[in-house]
C-alpha cells in the first residue's frame, strides 16, 4: 500500500519539528497504515481526553513527562481538554482521600498547557459555544464523538486520547473510518415503543442498545443504530443522554428519526431490536436504589444549563416547603463555561442555599470518592453508572430520574435497607461464540510501519468480547475485572493477548501504557479490527502488534494455547505450537 503522506507530516517524521511532533507523526502514520488509509486529512479541531489522575494514572503522567523539554512541541490546531478529577476550588468539600491528588492532577494539566492545549476541562466540547463548522475533527471523549457525529456537522472518528493528541500536534489524521461517507451507515435498527418522557429514559435506551450487541454482528466501526419511534420533541438534554449512554459500548454515531439527518437506506441490518415500555421499566427496577443512598450526583456528561435548571426547579419546590439538603448530599457537575452562565442568573446561589455542591471542571466518573463516607451513589446517568461501578471506583451505583434523585438528596431516610454491594448486583454473562479448537493453525496478518521485525512465543489469552481497559482492567495488576466478561479475574501480564478491539473510554491507551511501563502488560497484542484504543500504546511503546488476519484469531485460538507470532517483510504470521487441553 502506498500512502500519500503530506510533506509537512514527512518533515515531522524526520524530526525537523522536534521530538514531540516526531512521535506524533509516527503514530498518525501507524494509524493510517493499520486502517488501510492511503490519504490524510487536515483537521480543524481536536479534543483530548485523559486528564484525571484516576483515569490516565501512571501511564499518562509518565508519557507527558517524556514530552517535556521540547519547546517546539506545540499543538498545530485549536485543541481543548477533557474534564479533570476535581474542582480545584472545592477540594475540601469533595473530601478526596487520595495522597497528593491535587499535586498530580495539576502536574497533568500544566503539562497539557505547555503543549498549547486550552484547558477547558470539559467533557462536553459541543456545549460551550465552539463553532462546529463543517469539516473534520479529532475528538477523544466518547460521548462527544457520538454527539458530534449524530447531531452536528463536525465529523470525527472515535479517537483515543493519544491519537487525538497526535492529530492536535501534527494537524493531520488518517482519512479513514467515519471520515468516509460510505462507512457512515447504520448497522442496527431499533424500534422504540414507549413514551420516553424523561431525560433518564433516553439514557436507559442508549445503554440498553449497547447491552444487546452480539459478537457475531459485524460492526467494524462500532454499533451505529438507526432508531425509530422516538417522540417528535426531544430536548438537547435528551439527545445528549442518548448518545452519551450509547457511547458506553463503542457507538460513534446514531440516527434518530426526527432528530438527526435521515440515515442511508440499507438492505439488511446486523440486528433488529424493539425497546418496549416493559424493557424501560425493567431497567429502572434493576437500577433503582435498593439500600441507603450516600450521595446523589447529576451531570455525566457534565450537566448542561438546562439540566442544572431542571434540577434547580425540583430543588426549589422542596425549599418552598422549608426543606434543605443535609450534608451536601447533592453534587452537580458542570463545565466552567456553563457554571458562569448559571452563576449569573442566580441558579448556583439557589442550589447552594439549598445545600447542594456545584462542581466545575470535573465529572462524576473521574472523581476519587472518599470511601469512608460514600459507598452507594444515585445518579440520573447510565454513563455514570457504567463507569462508577467499574474499577475506577468499584462503587454500587443506582439510577433514577432527576426528580427522584432530588427526593433522595433531601431525604436520606427514603430507604433504610442496607447499602447494596457489587456482589449483590446480578450480572448477565456477556455473549461469546468461542468454542474449543484443535489442530494446526497458521494465519497471516499485518503490523505497523514503525515495527520492522520481531518474533514472540508465549501463551495466548483470548476472547471474542472487546476489552474495556478504563475501569475494567486493574491499573496496578493488569487483571481484567469486569463481571460477566469471559476473562474476568485473569491477568493480561506476559501473554499474547488476542481480542477483537478495545471498547469504552478513549483513555484506554493510557491505562495500557501504564501497565506496559510497569511490566504488567502483554508481550504482544492481536486485534481483529483496527483498534484506535489499543494501537497507540503499542505504537509509542513498541509492543508487537498485529491485526487484519485472514481468519478470526479470537475464534481460532484458545486461551492457553502456546503460540508463535512473527513479523517479517511486513507480514505477521501467527501459528499454534501446541493446543491446550479442552479439559
Number of C-alpha atoms within 10 A of each C-alpha: 7 9 14 10 16 13 9 15 24 15 15 21 23 16 15 14 19 17 20 24 29 23 20 28 27 23 28 27 25 23 25 23 22 21 20 18 20 15 17 19 18 18 22 21 24 30 30 32 32 30 27 28 26 25 26 27 21 20 23 26 20 16 18 16 13 12 18 14 11 15 13 14 21 20 21 21 20 16 25 23 28 25 32 29 25 24 22 16 10 14 14 9 11 19 14 19 13 12 8 9 18 17 10 16 20 17 16 24 20 15 16 23 14 18 23 19 25 17 19 20 26 28 29 26 25 18 18 14 8 9 8 17 13 11 15 23 32 31 34 30 30 29 31 26 30 29 25 23 23 22 19 15 13 22 24 27 27 32 28 31 30 30 29 31 28 28 33 32 28 28 26 28 30 26 20 20 19 19 18 11 10 9 12 18 20 23 22 22 20 19 16 18 17 17 13 20 13 16 22 23 24 27 26 27 25 24 24 19 22 19 15 12 17 15 16 11 14 13 16 15 21 19 24 24 28 22 23 16 17 19 15 8 10 17 13 13 18 20 19 27 29 27 30 30 31 32 30 24 25 25 27 30 31 27 23 20 15 15 17 14 13 11 16 12 8 9 4 11 15 16 15 13 14 14 17 15 13 11 16 19 14 12 17 18 14 13 19 17 24 16 17 20 29 18 22 27 24 26 25 28 27 26 25 24 20 14 21 24 16 14 20 19 16 16 24 17 11 17 17 9 8 9 15 20 24 14 14 19 22 27 21 22 25 31 27 20 19 20 21 14 13 19 12 11 10 10 19 21 15 17 25 14 13 22 21 25 21 20 25 25 23 28 30 28 26 23 22 21 20 14 13 8 10 13 20 25 23 30 30 26 31 30 27 28 23 17 23 25 21 24 19 21 19 17 21 22 28 28 27 22 18 24 16 16 23 24 17 23 28 24 15 17 12 14 14 11 12 10 17 19 14 15 9 9 11 10 12 10 10 15 17 15 12 17 11 14 16 16 8 11 17 16 16 19 21 20 25 27 16 14 17 13 14 13 13 14 18 19 21 26 25 26 23 22 22 18 23 25 28 26 26 23 27 23 28 14 16 26 19 23 21 21 18 13 21 18 19 14 15 14 19 23 19 18 22 29 23 27 23 24 23 25 24 22 28 30 28 29 28 31 28 27 28 24 23 21 14 14 15 22 26 22 20 23 22 29 25 21 20 23 23 25 28 28 29 28 25 21 22 17 12 13 20 25 25 29 27 20 18 12 14 17 26 22 19 19 27 26 19 18 21 20 21 19 24 20 23 14 7 15 16 25 18 23 18 23 16 16 19 17 11 10 4
